[in-house]
Amino acid sequence: MAIDPALNRALEAAFTRPMPKSAPAQMRYLVRQHKGSTKAVAQLLGVSQRTVERYVRD
């Protein structure tokens, strides 16, 4: 999947806190920064909302 590069771009471009290391932690961080909106994060990354929800759940 091409989620890792999209996660890195979104995290580097939008926020000043140090980037979390694991993909699930990065996804949770993005969802938190977008006020809990998995839909907004999914659109930002170009993946389905369900994909974001799976990462956040684990």
Secondary structure as the mmCIF struct_conf table of DSSP 4:
data_model
#
loop_
_struct_conf.conf_type_id
_struct_conf.id
_struct_conf.beg_label_comp_id
_struct_conf.beg_label_asym_id
_struct_conf.beg_label_seq_id
_struct_conf.end_label_comp_id
_struct_conf.end_label_asym_id
_struct_conf.end_label_seq_id
HELX_RH_AL_P HELX_RH_AL_P1 ILE A 3 ALA A 14
BEND BEND1 ARG A 17 ARG A 17
HELX_LH_PP_P HELX_LH_PP_P1 PRO A 18 PRO A 20
BEND BEND2 LYS A 21 SER A 22
HELX_RH_AL_P HELX_RH_AL_P2 ALA A 23 GLN A 33
TURN_TY1_P TURN_TY1_P1 HIS A 34 GLY A 36
HELX_RH_AL_P HELX_RH_AL_P3 THR A 38 LEU A 45
TURN_TY1_P TURN_TY1_P2 GLY A 46 GLY A 46
BEND BEND3 VAL A 47 VAL A 47
HELX_RH_AL_P HELX_RH_AL_P4 GLN A 49 ARG A 57
#
